[in-house]
């Protein structure tokens, strides 16, 4: 896979949200919850980056980051459901995109516990945002939907990373994705 194919794939995934981004297209709480991470570039790119980065791990460590992300994200939604506000939420998500993107772009390997802590904080922010944007949905069905979507997006990142060979072009593609994530975060932060 070359850089153009990767960029095209990311653009197509991001454009999918436009097709159903208008009110009235999502039938139920589960579907609305599932669609939410797919419709926001901040959520989609962050989760994809976690999946691609997680693929660097060995054995069970590959699953550690996606599992931490989903559980911490549900925890973030629970924090919001309790009425606990998180000031600077959007800025935190944007800043976390910069950090995740730079981590991926630099191709640096960090101990799984340190990355899991970072991923957990990032996921709490995303979960809080998901709850705030939930509207009048069933919290259980909505959370199940966005939890399933987060797992699916990260699984796509893991698979994408496996399809990108360890060759120079494959490493460059991962770095390009990291750059896209970091620049998207910077644009949101500046925005």
ROSE-4610 file (N, C-alpha, C; in Angstrom, 1 decimal, always signed):
// ROSE-4610
residu = [X/X/X/X/X/X/X/X/X/X/X/X/X/X/X/X/X/X/X/X/X/X/X/X/X/X/X/X/X/X/X/X/X/X/X/X/X/X/X/X/X/X/X/X/X/X/X/X/X/X/X/X/X/X/X/X/X/X/X/X/X/X/X/X/X/X/X/X/X/X/X/X/X/X/X/X/X/X/X/X/X/X/X/X/X/X/X/X/X/X/X/X/X/X/X/X/X/X/X/X/X/X/X/X/X/X/X/X/X/X/X/X/X/X/X/X/X/X/X/X/X/X/X/X/X/X/X/X/X/X/X/X/X/X/X/X/X/X/X/X/X/X/X/X/X/X/X/X/X/X/X/X/X/X/X/X/X/X/X/X/X/X/X/X/X/X/X/X/X/X/X/X/X/X/X/X/X/X/X/X/X/X/X/X/X/X/X/X/X/X/X/X/X/X/X/X/X/X/X/X/X/X/X/X/X/X/X/X/X/X/X/X/X/X/X/X/X/X/X/X/X/X/X/X/X/X/X/X/X/X/X/X/X/X/X/X/X/X/X/X/X/X/X/X/X/X/X/X/X/X/X/X/X/X/X/X/X/X/X/X/X/X/X/X/X/X/X/X/X/X/X/X/X/X/X/X/X/X/X/X/X/X/X/X/X/X/X/X/X/X/X/X/X/X/X/X/X/X/X/X/X/X/X/X/X/X/X/X/X/X/X/X/X/X/X/X/X/X/X/X/X/X/X/X/X/X/X/X/X/X/X/X/X/X/X/X/X/X/X/X/X/X/X/X/X/X/X/X/X/X/X/X/X/X/X/X/X/X/X/X/X/X/X/X/X/X/X/X/X/X/X/X/X/X/X/X/X/X/X/X/X/X/X/X/X/X/X/X/X/X/X/X/X/X/X/X/X/X/X/X/X/X/X/X/X/X/X/X/X/X/X/X/X/X/X/X/X/X/X/X/X/X/X/X/X/X/X/X/X/X/X/X/X/X/X/X/X/X/X/X/X/X/X/X/X/X/X/X/X/X/X/X/X/X/X/X/X/X/X/X/X/X/X/X/X/X/X/X/X/X/X/X/X/X/X/X/X/X/X/X/X/X/X/X/X/X/X/X/X/X/X/X/X/X/X/X/X/X/X/X/X/X/X/X/X/X/X/X/X/X/X/X/X/X/X/X/X/X/X/X/X/X/X/X/X/X/X/X/X/X/X/X/X/X/X/X/X/X/X/X/X/X/X/X/X/X/X/X/X/X/X/X/X/X/X/X/X/X/X/X/X/X/X/X/X/X/X/X/X/X/X/X/X]
num = [1/1/1/2/2/2/3/3/3/4/4/4/5/5/5/6/6/6/7/7/7/8/8/8/9/9/9/10/10/10/11/11/11/12/12/12/13/13/13/14/14/14/15/15/15/16/16/16/17/17/17/18/18/18/19/19/19/20/20/20/21/21/21/22/22/22/23/23/23/24/24/24/25/25/25/26/26/26/27/27/27/28/28/28/29/29/29/30/30/30/31/31/31/32/32/32/33/33/33/34/34/34/35/35/35/36/36/36/37/37/37/38/38/38/39/39/39/40/40/40/41/41/41/42/42/42/43/43/43/44/44/44/45/45/45/46/46/46/47/47/47/48/48/48/49/49/49/50/50/50/51/51/51/52/52/52/53/53/53/54/54/54/55/55/55/56/56/56/57/57/57/58/58/58/59/59/59/60/60/60/61/61/61/62/62/62/63/63/63/64/64/64/65/65/65/66/66/66/67/67/67/68/68/68/69/69/69/70/70/70/71/71/71/72/72/72/73/73/73/74/74/74/75/75/75/76/76/76/77/77/77/78/78/78/79/79/79/80/80/80/81/81/81/82/82/82/83/83/83/84/84/84/85/85/85/86/86/86/87/87/87/88/88/88/89/89/89/90/90/90/91/91/91/92/92/92/93/93/93/94/94/94/95/95/95/96/96/96/97/97/97/98/98/98/99/99/99/100/100/100/101/101/101/102/102/102/103/103/103/104/104/104/105/105/105/106/106/106/107/107/107/108/108/108/109/109/109/110/110/110/111/111/111/112/112/112/113/113/113/114/114/114/115/115/115/116/116/116/117/117/117/118/118/118/119/119/119/120/120/120/121/121/121/122/122/122/123/123/123/124/124/124/125/125/125/126/126/126/127/127/127/128/128/128/129/129/129/130/130/130/131/131/131/132/132/132/133/133/133/134/134/134/135/135/135/136/136/136/137/137/137/138/138/138/139/139/139/140/140/140/141/141/141/142/142/142/143/143/143/144/144/144/145/145/145/146/146/146/147/147/147/148/148/148/149/149/149/150/150/150/151/151/151/152/152/152/153/153/153/154/154/154/155/155/155/156/156/156/157/157/157/158/158/158/159/159/159/160/160/160/161/161/161/162/162/162/163/163/163/164/164/164/165/165/165/166/166/166/167/167/167/168/168/168/169/169/169/170/170/170/171/171/171/172/172/172/173/173/173/174/174/174/175/175/175/176/176/176/177/177/177/178/178/178/179/179/179/180/180/180/181/181/181/182/182/182/183/183/183/184/184/184/185/185/185/186/186/186/187/187/187/188/188/188/189/189/189/190/190/190/191/191/191]
x = [+0.9/+0.0/+0.9/+0.7/+1.5/+0.7/+1.4/+0.9/-0.4/-0.5/-1.8/-2.9/-2.7/-3.8/-4.2/-3.3/-3.6/-4.4/-3.9/-4.7/-6.1/-6.2/-7.5/-8.4/-7.9/-8.7/-9.1/-8.3/-8.6/-9.7/-9.5/-10.5/-11.9/-11.9/-13.2/-13.8/-13.1/-13.6/-14.2/-13.5/-14.0/-15.2/-15.3/-16.4/-17.7/-17.5/-18.7/-19.7/-19.1/-20.0/-20.9/-20.4/-21.2/-22.6/-22.6/-23.8/-24.9/-24.6/-25.6/-25.5/-24.9/-24.7/-25.9/-27.0/-28.2/-29.2/-29.9/-30.9/-31.9/-32.4/-33.5/-33.0/-31.7/-31.2/-30.9/-30.8/-30.4/-31.6/-31.9/-33.1/-33.2/-32.2/-32.2/-31.0/-31.1/-30.0/-28.7/-28.8/-27.7/-27.0/-27.8/-27.2/-26.7/-27.3/-26.8/-25.5/-25.4/-24.1/-23.0/-23.4/-22.4/-21.9/-22.8/-22.5/-21.7/-21.8/-21.2/-19.7/-18.9/-17.5/-17.1/-18.0/-17.7/-17.9/-18.7/-19.1/-18.2/-17.4/-16.5/-15.1/-14.4/-13.0/-12.1/-12.5/-11.6/-11.7/-12.9/-13.0/-12.4/-12.8/-12.4/-10.8/-10.2/-8.7/-8.0/-8.5/-7.9/-8.0/-9.1/-9.3/-8.5/-8.4/-7.7/-6.2/-5.7/-4.3/-4.0/-4.9/-4.7/-4.5/-5.4/-5.3/-4.0/-3.6/-2.4/-1.2/-1.2/-0.1/-0.1/-1.2/-1.3/-0.7/-0.8/-0.3/+1.2/+1.9/+3.4/+3.6/+2.6/+2.8/+2.9/+3.3/+3.4/+2.3/+1.8/+0.8/-0.4/-0.6/-1.7/-1.6/-0.4/-0.2/-0.9/-1.0/-1.7/-3.2/-3.8/-5.2/-5.3/-4.2/-4.3/-4.8/-4.2/-4.6/-6.1/-6.5/-8.0/-8.9/-8.6/-9.4/-9.4/-8.3/-8.2/-9.0/-8.9/-9.6/-11.1/-11.6/-13.1/-13.6/-12.9/-13.3/-13.2/-12.1/-12.0/-13.0/-13.3/-14.3/-15.7/-16.0/-17.3/-17.2/-16.1/-15.9/-16.1/-15.6/-15.7/-17.2/-18.0/-19.4/-20.1/-19.7/-20.3/-20.0/-18.8/-18.4/-19.4/-19.6/-20.5/-21.9/-22.4/-23.7/-23.9/-22.9/-23.0/-23.0/-22.9/-22.9/-21.6/-20.5/-19.2/-18.7/-18.5/-18.1/-16.6/-16.2/-14.7/-14.5/-13.9/-13.6/-12.5/-12.6/-11.6/-11.6/-12.8/-13.0/-12.5/-13.0/-12.7/-11.2/-10.7/-9.3/-8.4/-8.9/-8.2/-8.2/-9.3/-9.4/-8.4/-8.4/-7.6/-6.1/-5.7/-4.4/-4.0/-4.9/-4.6/-4.4/-5.0/-4.8/-3.4/-2.9/-1.6/-0.6/-0.8/+0.1/+0.1/-1.1/-1.2/-0.6/-0.9/-0.3/+1.2/+1.7/+3.2/+3.8/+3.1/+3.6/+3.7/+2.6/+2.6/+3.6/+3.6/+4.5/+6.0/+6.3/+7.7/+8.2/+7.3/+7.6/+8.4/+8.2/+8.9/+8.1/+8.8/+8.1/+8.2/+7.1/+7.0/+6.4/+6.8/+6.3/+4.8/+4.3/+2.8/+2.0/+2.6/+1.9/+1.7/+2.8/+2.8/+1.8/+1.8/+0.9/-0.6/-0.8/-2.1/-2.6/-1.8/-2.2/-2.6/-1.8/-2.2/-3.5/-3.6/-4.8/-6.0/-5.9/-7.0/-7.5/-6.5/-6.9/-7.6/-7.1/-7.7/-9.1/-9.3/-10.6/-11.6/-11.2/-12.1/-12.7/-11.8/-12.3/-13.3/-13.0/-13.9/-15.2/-15.2/-16.4/-17.3/-16.6/-17.4/-18.1/-17.3/-17.9/-19.0/-18.9/-20.0/-21.2/-21.1/-22.3/-22.9/-22.1/-22.7/-23.5/-23.0/-23.6/-24.7/-25.0/-26.0/-27.4/-27.8/-29.2/-30.2/-31.3/-32.4/-32.3/-31.2/-31.1/-31.0/-31.2/-31.0/-29.5/-29.1/-27.6/-27.0/-27.7/-27.2/-26.9/-28.0/-27.9/-26.9/-26.9/-26.0/-24.5/-24.3/-22.9/-22.5/-23.4/-23.0/-22.7/-23.4/-23.1/-21.8/-21.5/-20.2/-19.0/-19.3/-18.2/-17.9/-18.9/-18.7/-18.0/-18.4/-17.8/-16.3/-16.0/-14.6/-13.8/-14.3/-13.6/-13.4/-14.4/-14.3/-13.3/-13.3/-12.3/-10.9/-10.7/-9.4/-8.9/-9.9/-9.6/-9.2/-9.9/-9.5/-8.1/-7.7/-6.3/-5.3/-5.7/-4.8/-4.6/-5.7/-5.7/-4.9/-5.1/-4.4/-2.9/-2.5/-1.1/-0.5/-1.3/-0.8/-0.7/-1.6/-1.5/-0.3/+0.1/+1.2/+2.5/+3.2/+4.4/+5.4/+6.4/+7.4/+8.5/+8.1/+9.0/+9.1/+10.0/+10.1/+8.8/+8.1/+6.8/+5.8/+5.8/+4.8/+5.0/+6.3/+6.6/+6.3/+6.5/+6.2/+4.7/+3.9/+2.5/+1.9/+2.5/+2.1/+2.5/+3.6/+4.1/+3.2/+2.8/+1.8/+0.5/+0.0/-1.2/-1.1/+0.1/+0.4/+0.4/+1.0/+1.0/-0.4/-1.2/-2.6/-3.4/-3.2/-3.9/-3.4/-2.1/-1.5/-1.9/-1.9/-2.3/-3.8/-4.6/-6.0/-6.3/-5.6/-5.7/-5.3/-4.2/-3.7/-4.8/-5.4/-6.4/-7.6/-8.0/-9.1/-8.8/-7.6/-7.1/-7.1/-6.7/-6.6/-8.0/-8.9/-10.2/-11.2]
y = [-1.2/+0.0/+1.2/+2.1/+3.4/+4.5/+5.6/+6.8/+7.3/+7.2/+7.7/+6.8/+5.5/+4.6/+4.7/+4.9/+5.2/+6.5/+7.5/+8.8/+8.7/+8.0/+7.7/+7.0/+5.9/+5.1/+6.0/+6.8/+7.6/+8.6/+9.2/+10.2/+9.5/+8.3/+7.6/+7.3/+6.8/+6.5/+7.8/+8.9/+10.1/+10.7/+10.4/+10.9/+10.1/+8.9/+8.1/+8.8/+9.6/+10.3/+11.3/+11.9/+12.9/+12.3/+11.1/+10.5/+10.3/+10.2/+10.0/+11.0/+12.1/+13.1/+14.0/+13.8/+14.6/+14.0/+14.8/+14.2/+13.3/+12.3/+11.5/+10.2/+10.0/+8.9/+7.7/+8.0/+6.9/+6.5/+5.2/+4.7/+4.5/+4.1/+3.8/+4.2/+4.0/+4.3/+3.6/+2.3/+1.4/+1.9/+2.1/+2.6/+4.0/+4.9/+6.2/+6.2/+5.4/+5.2/+4.7/+3.7/+3.1/+4.1/+4.9/+5.9/+7.1/+7.4/+8.6/+8.7/+7.6/+7.7/+7.7/+7.2/+7.1/+8.5/+9.3/+10.6/+11.7/+11.6/+12.6/+12.3/+13.1/+12.8/+12.7/+13.5/+13.4/+12.1/+11.5/+10.2/+9.1/+9.2/+8.2/+8.1/+9.2/+9.3/+8.8/+9.3/+8.9/+7.4/+6.8/+5.4/+4.6/+5.0/+4.4/+4.4/+5.5/+5.7/+4.7/+4.6/+3.6/+2.2/+1.8/+0.5/+0.2/+1.2/+1.0/+1.0/+1.8/+1.8/+0.5/+0.0/-1.2/-2.4/-2.4/-3.5/-3.7/-2.7/-2.9/-3.8/-4.0/-4.9/-6.3/-7.1/-8.6/-9.3/-10.3/-11.2/-10.4/-10.6/-9.9/-8.4/-7.9/-6.5/-5.8/-6.5/-5.9/-5.6/-6.3/-6.1/-5.2/-4.9/-4.1/-2.7/-2.1/-0.7/-0.5/-1.4/-1.3/-1.6/-2.5/-2.9/-1.7/-1.2/+0.0/+1.1/+1.4/+2.5/+2.3/+1.2/+1.0/+1.1/+0.5/+0.5/+1.9/+2.6/+4.0/+4.9/+4.7/+5.5/+5.3/+4.1/+3.9/+4.6/+4.5/+5.3/+6.8/+7.3/+8.7/+9.1/+8.2/+8.4/+8.4/+7.5/+7.4/+8.6/+9.2/+10.4/+11.5/+11.6/+12.6/+12.4/+11.1/+10.8/+11.2/+11.2/+11.7/+13.2/+13.8/+15.3/+16.0/+15.3/+15.8/+16.4/+17.7/+18.5/+18.3/+18.3/+18.3/+19.6/+20.6/+21.8/+21.5/+22.3/+22.1/+20.8/+20.2/+18.8/+18.7/+19.6/+19.6/+19.9/+20.8/+21.1/+19.9/+19.2/+18.0/+16.9/+16.7/+15.7/+16.1/+17.4/+17.9/+17.7/+18.1/+17.9/+16.5/+15.6/+14.2/+13.6/+14.2/+13.8/+14.1/+15.3/+15.7/+14.7/+14.4/+13.4/+12.0/+11.5/+10.2/+10.2/+11.3/+11.4/+11.4/+12.2/+12.3/+11.0/+10.3/+9.0/+8.0/+8.0/+7.1/+7.6/+8.9/+9.4/+9.2/+9.3/+9.2/+7.7/+6.8/+5.4/+4.9/+5.7/+5.4/+4.4/+3.5/+2.5/+2.9/+2.9/+3.3/+2.1/+2.0/+0.8/+0.8/-0.4/-0.5/+0.1/+0.1/+0.7/+2.2/+2.8/+4.3/+4.7/+3.9/+4.2/+3.9/+2.8/+2.5/+3.6/+4.2/+5.4/+6.5/+6.8/+7.9/+7.6/+6.3/+5.9/+6.0/+5.6/+5.7/+7.1/+8.1/+9.5/+10.0/+9.6/+10.0/+9.5/+8.2/+7.6/+8.1/+8.5/+9.2/+10.4/+11.2/+12.4/+12.1/+11.1/+10.7/+10.2/+9.4/+8.9/+10.0/+11.0/+12.1/+12.9/+13.1/+13.8/+13.0/+11.7/+10.8/+11.0/+11.0/+11.1/+12.5/+13.5/+14.9/+15.0/+14.4/+14.5/+13.5/+12.7/+11.6/+12.0/+13.1/+13.5/+12.6/+12.4/+11.6/+10.1/+9.5/+8.1/+7.3/+6.0/+5.1/+5.0/+5.3/+5.3/+3.9/+2.9/+1.5/+1.2/+1.3/+1.0/+1.9/+3.2/+4.2/+3.8/+3.5/+3.2/+1.8/+0.9/-0.4/-0.1/+0.8/+1.2/+1.9/+2.9/+3.6/+2.7/+1.8/+0.9/-0.1/-0.6/-1.6/-0.9/+0.4/+1.1/+1.4/+1.8/+2.0/+0.7/-0.4/-1.7/-2.0/-1.7/-2.0/-1.1/+0.2/+1.1/+0.7/+0.4/+0.0/-1.3/-2.2/-3.5/-3.2/-2.2/-1.8/-1.3/-0.5/+0.0/-1.1/-2.1/-3.3/-4.0/-4.2/-4.9/-4.0/-2.7/-1.9/-2.0/-2.0/-2.1/-3.4/-4.5/-5.8/-5.8/-5.0/-5.0/-4.1/-3.2/-2.3/-3.1/-3.5/-4.3/-3.6/-4.3/-3.7/-3.0/-2.9/-2.2/-0.7/-0.1/+1.4/+2.1/+1.6/+2.2/+2.0/+0.9/+0.6/+1.5/+1.6/+2.5/+3.9/+4.3/+5.7/+5.9/+4.9/+5.1/+5.3/+4.5/+4.7/+6.1/+6.6/+7.9/+9.0/+8.7/+9.7/+9.7/+8.5/+8.5/+9.3/+9.0/+9.8/+11.3/+11.7/+13.1/+13.7/+12.9/+13.3/+13.5/+12.5/+12.6/+13.8/+14.0/+15.2/+16.5/+16.6/+17.9/+18.1/+17.1/+17.2/+17.7/+17.2/+17.7/+19.1/+19.5/+20.9/+21.8/+21.4/+22.2/+22.4/+21.3/+21.4/+22.3/+22.2/+23.1/+24.6/+24.8/+26.2/+26.7/+25.8/+26.1/+26.9]
z = [+0.0/+0.0/+0.0/-0.9/-1.0/-0.2/-0.1/+0.6/+0.0/-1.3/-2.0/-1.6/-1.6/-1.3/+0.1/+1.0/+2.4/+2.6/+2.0/+2.1/+1.5/+0.4/-0.2/+0.7/+1.3/+2.3/+3.5/+4.0/+5.2/+4.7/+3.5/+3.0/+2.8/+2.3/+2.1/+3.4/+4.4/+5.7/+6.3/+6.2/+6.8/+6.1/+4.8/+4.0/+4.3/+4.8/+5.1/+6.0/+6.9/+7.9/+7.2/+6.2/+5.5/+5.0/+4.6/+4.0/+5.0/+6.3/+7.3/+8.4/+8.1/+9.1/+9.4/+8.6/+8.7/+9.7/+10.5/+11.4/+10.7/+11.4/+10.9/+10.2/+10.1/+9.4/+10.3/+11.6/+12.5/+13.3/+13.2/+13.8/+15.2/+15.9/+17.3/+18.1/+19.4/+20.2/+19.9/+19.7/+19.4/+18.1/+17.0/+15.8/+15.9/+16.6/+16.8/+17.6/+18.6/+19.3/+18.4/+17.6/+16.7/+15.7/+15.2/+14.1/+14.7/+15.9/+16.4/+16.2/+16.6/+16.4/+14.9/+14.1/+12.7/+12.0/+12.6/+12.0/+12.4/+13.4/+13.8/+13.5/+12.7/+12.4/+13.6/+14.6/+15.8/+16.5/+16.6/+17.2/+16.2/+15.0/+14.0/+13.9/+13.7/+13.6/+14.9/+16.0/+17.3/+17.5/+17.2/+17.4/+16.4/+15.2/+14.2/+14.5/+15.0/+15.4/+16.6/+17.6/+18.7/+18.1/+17.2/+16.6/+15.9/+15.1/+14.3/+15.3/+16.3/+17.3/+18.0/+18.4/+19.2/+18.4/+17.1/+16.3/+16.5/+17.1/+17.3/+18.4/+19.3/+20.5/+20.1/+21.0/+20.8/+21.6/+21.1/+21.8/+22.4/+23.7/+24.3/+24.4/+24.3/+24.4/+23.2/+22.1/+21.0/+21.3/+22.2/+22.6/+23.8/+24.5/+25.7/+25.4/+24.4/+24.2/+23.7/+22.8/+22.4/+23.6/+24.4/+25.5/+26.5/+26.8/+27.7/+27.2/+25.9/+25.2/+25.4/+25.1/+25.2/+26.6/+27.6/+29.0/+29.5/+29.2/+29.7/+29.1/+27.8/+27.1/+27.8/+28.1/+28.9/+30.2/+30.9/+32.1/+32.0/+30.9/+30.6/+30.4/+29.8/+29.6/+30.9/+31.8/+33.1/+34.0/+33.8/+34.5/+34.1/+32.8/+32.2/+32.7/+32.8/+33.2/+34.7/+35.5/+36.9/+37.0/+35.8/+35.8/+36.1/+36.1/+36.3/+35.0/+35.0/+33.8/+33.6/+32.4/+32.0/+31.2/+31.9/+31.1/+30.1/+29.0/+27.9/+27.3/+27.2/+26.7/+25.2/+24.4/+23.0/+22.8/+23.5/+23.4/+23.9/+24.9/+25.4/+24.3/+23.6/+22.5/+21.4/+21.0/+20.0/+20.3/+21.6/+22.0/+22.1/+22.5/+22.5/+21.1/+20.1/+18.7/+18.3/+18.7/+18.4/+19.0/+20.3/+21.0/+20.3/+20.1/+19.4/+18.0/+17.3/+15.9/+15.9/+16.8/+16.9/+17.4/+18.3/+18.7/+17.6/+16.8/+15.6/+14.5/+14.3/+13.2/+13.6/+14.8/+15.2/+15.2/+15.2/+15.2/+16.5/+17.5/+18.7/+19.5/+20.1/+21.0/+22.4/+23.0/+24.5/+25.2/+26.5/+27.3/+27.2/+27.1/+27.0/+28.1/+29.3/+30.5/+30.3/+29.8/+29.6/+28.5/+27.5/+26.4/+26.8/+27.6/+28.1/+29.0/+29.8/+30.6/+29.7/+28.7/+27.7/+27.0/+26.5/+25.8/+26.7/+28.0/+29.0/+29.1/+29.3/+29.4/+28.2/+27.0/+25.8/+25.7/+26.0/+25.9/+26.9/+28.1/+29.0/+28.4/+27.7/+27.1/+26.0/+25.2/+24.1/+24.6/+25.7/+26.3/+26.8/+27.5/+28.0/+26.9/+25.8/+24.6/+24.0/+23.9/+23.4/+24.2/+25.5/+26.4/+26.2/+26.2/+26.0/+24.7/+23.7/+22.4/+22.1/+23.1/+23.0/+22.7/+23.2/+23.0/+23.8/+23.3/+24.0/+23.6/+23.8/+23.5/+24.8/+24.7/+25.8/+26.1/+27.3/+27.6/+27.4/+27.8/+27.7/+26.2/+25.4/+23.9/+23.2/+23.6/+22.9/+23.3/+24.6/+25.0/+24.3/+24.2/+23.6/+22.1/+21.5/+20.1/+19.9/+20.8/+20.6/+21.1/+22.0/+22.4/+21.3/+20.7/+19.5/+18.4/+18.1/+17.0/+17.3/+18.6/+18.9/+18.8/+19.2/+19.0/+17.5/+16.7/+15.3/+14.6/+15.0/+14.4/+14.7/+16.0/+16.4/+15.8/+15.6/+14.9/+13.4/+12.8/+11.5/+11.5/+12.5/+12.6/+12.8/+13.6/+13.7/+12.4/+11.7/+10.4/+9.4/+9.4/+8.4/+8.7/+9.9/+10.3/+9.8/+9.9/+9.4/+7.9/+7.2/+5.7/+5.2/+6.1/+5.7/+6.1/+5.1/+5.3/+6.2/+6.7/+7.5/+6.6/+5.3/+4.4/+4.6/+3.9/+4.0/+3.7/+2.7/+2.3/+3.4/+4.0/+5.0/+6.2/+6.6/+7.8/+7.5/+6.2/+5.8/+5.9/+5.5/+5.5/+6.9/+7.8/+9.2/+9.7/+9.3/+9.7/+9.1/+7.9/+7.2/+8.0/+8.3/+9.1/+10.4/+11.1/+12.3/+12.1/+11.0/+10.7/+10.4/+9.7/+9.4/+10.8/+11.7/+13.0/+13.8/+13.8/+14.5/+13.9/+12.6/+12.0/+12.1/+12.1/+12.3/+13.7/+14.7/+16.1/+16.2/+15.5/+15.5/+14.9/+13.8/+13.2/+14.1/+14.8/+15.8/+16.9/+17.4/+18.5/+18.1/+16.8/+16.3/+16.0/+15.7/+15.2/+15.8]
